[in-house]
């Protein structure tokens, strides 16, 4: 992709189509001697570029540009053809030509505006010293029935994607597809996510075209260093890849991130055998009923997180199982999540003493608040007031204040709920939708805050974690024994 203005990324063929369309509109306003050359050059660029787009797939954002070019083309070619045929060139009166020119300009301008609003996401370059590898695994828990189906023989299966510190790959190594192992899988997931929020799938058709900064199955980083592990659970209907930019940034700083798909809860999960499992969770509109359902789904997610940690311990013991086997420090583990995934992370930490720290990315604490949290917690939230949600902060405060370890709640300015995932990379940059941190700035600031907390709790690096966190927003510190 080529960035022609800040935040606007188009491919070279798209850029050529856009330039040719503009040239066709402008040609009629040029001096007579220049018009033929500009028109012929524009057509010579437009036709092959449009054919290339037809072959690789035309994004809907380019359709108004092509329509504008199609409207302008007869008016640009007509004088040339009449002159070649020896016929007199007729000048169209300005009051007839002006509406057509305006329509062409509006159509052509609509393309870049649409591409700016719904771009092919461009992932920020990770800032750490490691390159990033990624790998997808699928595990079935033989001891746990699948509660979302009636089949008594069905067992709970989860799909996990790892991002890990890797050796630097050759410059021509293909980067990992976003949202799936293949573009086909990515399109299934993208369309399911769009349906889940009531958007037509075509609006985000650029998302499955994106490539991330990691390389599939890249060799683990050299040396014998063992890397702390960070488990991640996505939001309701979310998928394992929804925080890829965040995960890649953590991996570049020496963490192994393991993100889960939760079948029947995630919008779409494509299994290794090709089957697609769609979400069966949905709001009823009744708050009490929805709270009970959310608590039950959170419990399933928490069990998934514990199961995955067990499998990661087994993976690490089997040094021949592929990267990053043999390099995972499963004695230093954080459990994290966004939205409902944050609630699942809190529950998993209550039930499983192997988790050493918790990061809740704007997640309401569904489910019981007991037993007390025995591990440090970082809860990141957008600005929440009693007017926006009267229950959120009191319940979150009770959960943190009842813990037996020092915990933190950080309100990050300029954020919304979607700031804490990859949404700012591909949704319209409207502050009320994705916050005001910018496309690349949103995942960077969330990752920087997370790293400050993890470096303190898992790596025990010296320094005052409260001071590091307070630099990013409004910090509340909850010490053991504090009253809520």
C-alpha positions in Angstrom: 0.0 0.0 0.0 1.1 3.6 -0.7 0.4 6.5 1.7 -0.5 9.5 -0.5 -1.7 11.7 2.4 -1.7 11.1 6.2 -3.9 8.1 6.9 -4.8 7.4 3.3 -3.4 4.1 2.0 -4.0 3.0 -1.6 -2.3 0.4 -3.8 -0.2 1.5 -6.8 -3.0 0.4 -9.3 -5.5 2.3 -7.3 -3.3 5.4 -7.2 -2.9 5.2 -11.0 -6.7 4.9 -11.5 -7.2 7.9 -9.3 -4.6 10.0 -11.1 -6.0 9.0 -14.6 -9.6 9.8 -13.5 -8.5 13.3 -12.4 -6.5 13.8 -15.6 -9.6 13.0 -17.7 -11.6 15.7 -15.9 -8.9 18.2 -16.0 -8.1 17.6 -19.7 -11.0 19.7 -21.0 -9.8 22.7 -19.1 -6.2 22.6 -20.5 -4.9 24.6 -23.5 -6.0 23.0 -26.8 -2.5 21.8 -27.7 -2.2 19.8 -24.4 -5.6 18.2 -24.3 -5.0 15.3 -26.7 -1.7 14.3 -25.0 -3.2 14.4 -21.5 -6.3 12.5 -22.6 -4.4 9.7 -24.4 -2.0 9.4 -21.5 -4.9 9.2 -19.0 -6.7 6.5 -21.0 -3.4 4.6 -21.5 -3.0 4.5 -17.7 -6.6 4.0 -16.7 -7.5 1.0 -18.8 -4.6 -1.4 -17.8 -4.8 -0.2 -14.1 -8.5 -0.9 -14.0 -7.9 -4.3 -15.6 -5.3 -5.1 -12.9 -7.8 -4.1 -10.2 -10.4 -6.3 -11.8 -7.9 -9.2 -11.6 -6.8 -8.7 -8.0 -10.2 -7.5 -6.7 -11.7 -4.0 -6.7 -12.3 -2.5 -3.4 -15.7 -0.8 -3.2 -14.0 2.5 -2.4 -12.7 2.6 -6.0 -16.1 2.2 -7.6 -17.0 5.9 -7.5 -13.6 6.8 -8.9 -14.2 4.4 -11.9 -17.7 5.7 -12.3 -16.4 9.3 -12.4 -13.8 8.3 -15.0 -16.5 6.5 -17.0 -18.6 9.7 -17.1 -15.7 11.9 -18.0 -14.3 9.6 -20.6 -16.8 10.3 -23.5 -16.4 14.0 -23.0 -12.6 13.8 -23.1 -12.5 11.4 -26.1 -15.2 13.1 -28.2 -13.1 16.1 -29.4 -10.2 13.7 -30.3 -12.3 11.4 -32.3 -14.1 14.2 -34.1 -10.8 15.8 -35.0 -9.4 12.5 -36.3 -12.5 12.0 -38.4 -12.1 15.6 -39.9 -15.3 16.8 -38.3 -15.5 20.1 -36.4 -15.1 20.0 -32.7 -18.1 21.4 -30.9 -17.6 23.2 -27.6 -20.2 22.3 -25.0 -21.7 25.3 -23.4 -20.4 25.9 -19.8 -23.8 25.6 -18.2 -24.2 22.1 -19.7 -20.6 21.0 -19.0 -20.4 22.3 -15.4 -22.9 19.9 -13.8 -21.2 17.0 -15.5 -17.8 18.1 -14.3 -19.0 18.6 -10.8 -20.6 15.2 -10.8 -17.3 13.7 -12.0 -15.3 15.5 -9.3 -17.7 14.5 -6.6 -17.5 10.8 -7.6 -13.7 10.8 -7.9 -13.3 12.6 -4.6 -15.7 10.1 -2.9 -13.2 7.3 -3.5 -10.3 8.7 -1.4 -12.7 9.8 1.3 -14.1 6.3 1.5 -10.6 4.8 1.4 -9.6 7.1 4.3 -12.7 6.2 6.3 -12.4 2.4 5.7 -8.8 1.6 4.8 -6.8 -1.5 4.4 -5.3 -1.5 7.9 -1.5 -0.8 8.0 0.0 -2.3 11.2 2.5 -0.2 13.1 6.1 -1.5 13.1 6.8 -3.1 16.5 9.3 -1.0 18.6 11.0 -3.8 20.5 14.3 -5.5 19.7 12.8 -8.8 18.6 11.2 -9.6 15.2 7.8 -11.3 15.7 6.7 -14.8 14.7 3.2 -16.2 14.9 1.6 -19.6 14.9 -1.9 -21.0 15.1 -2.8 -24.1 17.2 -6.0 -26.0 18.0 -6.5 -27.9 21.2 -9.4 -30.1 22.5 -10.0 -30.6 26.2 -11.0 -34.3 26.5 -12.3 -33.8 30.0 -14.7 -30.9 29.3 -18.0 -31.3 27.4 -19.0 -28.6 25.0 -21.9 -26.8 26.7 -23.0 -25.0 23.6 -24.1 -28.2 21.8 -26.4 -31.1 22.7 -23.9 -33.8 21.6 -22.8 -35.6 24.7 -19.5 -36.7 22.9 -18.6 -33.2 21.9 -15.6 -31.8 23.7 -14.5 -28.2 24.2 -12.1 -27.1 21.4 -10.3 -23.8 21.3 -8.1 -22.2 18.6 -5.1 -20.3 19.8 -2.7 -17.9 18.0 0.8 -17.3 19.4 2.9 -14.2 18.8 6.5 -14.7 20.0 10.0 -13.2 19.8 11.5 -14.5 16.6 14.7 -14.3 14.5 14.6 -11.7 11.8 13.1 -13.1 8.6 14.4 -12.4 5.1 13.0 -9.2 3.7 10.9 -11.1 1.1 9.3 -13.4 3.7 5.5 -13.1 3.4 4.0 -11.4 6.5 1.1 -13.1 8.2 -2.4 -12.6 7.0 -4.6 -10.6 9.4 -7.8 -12.3 10.8 -6.9 -15.8 9.6 -4.4 -18.2 8.3 -5.6 -17.5 4.8 -7.4 -14.7 3.0 -10.4 -17.0 2.7 -10.5 -17.5 6.5 -10.0 -13.8 7.0 -13.0 -12.9 4.8 -15.2 -15.3 6.8 -14.1 -13.7 10.0 -14.3 -10.1 8.7 -17.9 -10.6 7.4 -19.0 -12.2 10.7 -17.5 -9.4 12.7 -19.3 -6.8 10.5 -22.6 -8.6 10.9 -22.1 -8.8 14.6 -22.1 -5.0 14.8 -24.8 -4.4 12.2 -22.4 -3.2 9.4 -22.6 -4.4 5.8 -19.6 -6.7 5.1 -18.5 -4.7 2.1 -17.7 -1.7 4.3 -14.7 -3.5 5.8 -13.7 -5.5 2.7 -10.2 -4.0 3.0 -9.5 -5.7 6.4 -9.0 -9.2 5.0 -6.4 -7.8 2.6 -4.2 -6.6 5.4 -0.9 -8.1 6.3 0.5 -7.9 9.8 4.1 -7.4 11.0 4.7 -11.0 12.0 5.8 -14.1 10.0 4.0 -17.4 10.3 6.2 -20.2 11.9 9.3 -18.0 12.0 12.1 -19.6 14.1 12.2 -18.4 17.7 14.7 -15.7 18.7 18.2 -16.9 19.1 19.8 -17.6 22.5 18.4 -19.4 25.6 16.2 -16.6 27.0 12.8 -17.8 28.3 9.9 -15.4 27.7 7.0 -14.6 30.0 3.6 -15.6 28.7 0.5 -13.4 28.3 -2.9 -15.1 27.6 -5.6 -13.0 25.9 -9.3 -13.3 25.7 -11.2 -11.1 23.1 -14.4 -9.2 23.7 -17.9 -10.6 23.2 -18.1 -11.8 19.7 -14.5 -10.9 19.3 -11.8 -13.1 17.8 -8.2 -14.1 18.6 -6.7 -11.6 16.2 -8.6 -8.5 17.3 -5.6 -7.2 19.2 -2.9 -8.2 16.8 -1.1 -4.8 16.9 -1.0 -4.9 20.7 0.2 -8.6 20.6 3.0 -7.9 18.1 4.2 -5.0 20.2 4.4 -7.1 23.3 6.1 -10.0 21.5 8.7 -7.6 20.1 9.6 -6.7 23.7 10.1 -10.4 24.7 6.7 -11.8 25.6 4.8 -14.7 24.2 1.2 -13.7 23.6 -1.4 -16.5 23.3 -4.8 -15.2 22.1 -7.9 -17.4 22.1 -10.9 -17.9 19.9 -13.8 -19.1 22.0 -16.1 -21.2 19.8 -19.8 -20.4 19.8 -18.9 -17.0 21.5 -16.4 -15.6 18.9 -18.2 -14.3 15.8 -16.6 -17.0 13.6 -14.0 -19.7 14.4 -12.6 -21.6 11.5 -11.3 -25.0 12.7 -8.4 -27.0 11.2 -10.8 -29.3 9.3 -12.4 -26.3 7.6 -15.6 -26.1 9.6 -16.8 -22.7 10.7 -18.4 -22.3 14.1 -20.6 -19.2 14.4 -21.5 -17.3 17.5 -24.5 -18.5 19.5 -24.4 -15.8 22.2 -26.6 -12.8 21.8 -28.2 -10.1 24.0 -31.9 -10.6 24.9 -32.5 -7.0 25.9 -33.4 -8.0 29.4 -30.5 -6.7 31.6 -30.9 -9.3 34.4 -31.1 -12.2 31.9 -28.1 -10.8 30.0 -26.1 -10.5 33.2 -26.8 -14.1 34.0 -25.8 -15.2 30.5 -22.7 -13.1 30.5 -21.6 -14.6 33.8 -22.0 -18.1 32.4 -20.1 -17.3 29.2 -17.4 -15.7 31.3 -17.0 -18.9 33.3 -16.6 -20.9 30.1 -13.9 -18.4 28.9 -12.1 -18.6 32.2 -12.0 -22.4 31.9 -10.6 -22.0 28.3 -7.8 -19.8 29.6 -6.8 -22.2 32.3 -6.9 -25.1 29.8 -4.7 -23.2 27.3 -2.1 -22.5 30.0 -2.0 -26.2 30.7 -1.4 -26.9 27.1 1.2 -24.2 26.9 3.1 -25.9 29.8 3.0 -29.2 27.8 4.1 -27.4 24.6 7.1 -25.9 26.4 8.2 -29.3 27.8 8.1 -30.7 24.2 11.1 -28.8 22.8 10.5 -30.4 19.3 6.9 -29.1 18.9 7.9 -26.1 16.9 8.4 -22.5 17.9 8.3 -21.2 20.6 8.4 -24.6 22.4 11.2 -24.8 25.0 11.3 -21.0 25.3 8.1 -20.3 27.3 8.5 -19.2 30.9 5.2 -20.6 32.3 6.3 -19.6 35.8 5.7 -16.0 34.8 2.2 -15.7 33.3 -0.3 -12.8 32.9 -3.9 -13.3 31.9 -5.5 -10.4 29.9 -8.6 -9.6 28.0 -10.7 -7.0 26.3 -14.3 -6.2 27.3 -15.9 -9.6 28.3 -12.4 -11.1 27.8 -11.3 -8.8 30.6 -14.0 -10.2 32.9 -12.9 -13.7 31.9 -9.3 -12.8 32.8 -10.4 -11.6 36.3 -12.3 -14.9 36.8 -9.5 -17.0 35.6 -7.1 -15.3 38.0 -9.5 -16.0 40.9 -9.7 -19.7 40.1 -6.2 -20.5 38.9 -3.1 -19.6 41.0 -0.8 -20.0 38.1 -1.7 -16.6 36.8 0.7 -14.0 38.3 -1.0 -10.8 37.0 -4.2 -9.6 35.3 -4.8 -6.9 32.6 -8.4 -5.9 32.0 -8.9 -3.8 28.9 -12.1 -2.0 29.5 -14.0 -5.0 30.7 -17.0 -5.0 33.1 -16.5 -7.6 35.9 -19.2 -10.2 35.1 -19.7 -13.1 37.5 -18.9 -13.4 41.2 -16.4 -11.1 42.9 -15.2 -13.8 45.2 -12.8 -15.2 46.1 -10.7 -12.1 46.3 -8.1 -11.4 43.6 -4.7 -12.5 44.9 -2.7 -11.1 42.1 -2.0 -7.5 40.9 -4.5 -6.2 38.4 -4.3 -3.4 35.9 -7.7 -2.2 34.7 -7.6 0.2 31.7 -10.8 2.1 31.0 -12.2 4.8 28.8 -13.7 7.8 30.6 -16.7 6.5 32.4 -19.2 8.5 34.4 -22.4 7.5 36.3 -24.3 9.0 33.4 -22.7 6.6 30.9 -22.8 3.5 33.1 -23.8 3.8 36.8 -22.8 0.2 37.6 -19.4 -0.2 35.9 -17.0 1.8 38.2 -18.6 0.8 41.5 -18.4 -2.9 40.6 -14.8 -2.6 39.2 -13.8 -0.6 42.3 -15.2 -3.3 44.6 -13.4 -6.0 42.7 -10.0 -4.2 42.9 -10.3 -3.0 46.5 -11.2 -6.5 47.8 -7.9 -7.9 46.3 -5.0 -9.0 48.4 -2.4 -7.4 46.1 -1.9 -3.8 44.9 -4.0 -3.1 41.8 -4.5 -0.1 39.5 -7.3 1.5 37.5 -6.1 3.8 34.8 -8.5 6.0 32.9 -6.8 6.7 29.5 -7.8 10.0 28.0 -8.9 10.1 24.4 -10.1 6.5 24.3 -13.3 4.7 23.7 -14.1 1.0 24.1 -12.8 0.2 20.6 -9.5 2.0 21.3 -8.3 -1.1 23.2 -8.3 -3.3 20.1 -7.3 -3.0 16.4 -10.5 -1.1 15.5 -8.7 2.3 15.1 -6.6 0.8 12.3 -9.5 0.2 10.0 -12.6 2.1 11.2 -13.4 5.7 10.5 -11.2 8.0 12.6 -14.1 9.5 14.5 -13.3 10.3 18.1 -16.6 9.1 19.4 -16.1 5.7 17.7 -12.4 4.9 18.1 -11.0 7.7 20.3 -8.6 10.5 19.4 -5.3 8.7 19.8 -4.9 8.1 16.0 -4.7 5.0 14.0 -1.2 3.8 15.0 -1.2 5.8 18.3 -4.1 3.8 19.8 -2.5 0.3 19.9 0.9 1.8 20.8 -0.4 3.6 23.9 -2.3 0.6 25.1 0.7 -1.7 24.6 3.0 0.8 26.3 0.8 0.9 29.4 0.5 -2.9 29.4 4.3 -3.3 29.1 4.9 -0.9 32.0 2.7 -3.1 34.2 4.0 -6.5 33.0 7.6 -5.4 33.2 7.0 -4.6 36.8 4.9 -7.6 37.8 6.4 -10.4 35.7 10.0 -9.2 35.2 10.2 -7.3 38.5 12.1 -4.5 36.9 13.0 -1.7 39.3 11.0 1.5 39.4 7.7 2.8 40.6 4.9 1.2 38.5 2.4 3.8 39.7 4.6 6.6 38.4 5.0 4.9 35.0 1.2 4.3 34.7 0.2 7.7 35.9 2.1 9.2 33.0 -0.6 7.8 30.7 -3.8 9.0 32.4 -5.8 9.3 35.6 -4.6 6.6 38.0 -6.3 5.1 41.0 -4.2 2.7 43.2 -5.9 0.1 45.3 -3.8 -1.3 48.2 -4.8 -4.4 50.1 -7.3 -3.6 52.8 -8.6 -0.4 51.1 -12.3 0.1 51.5 -14.2 0.3 48.2 
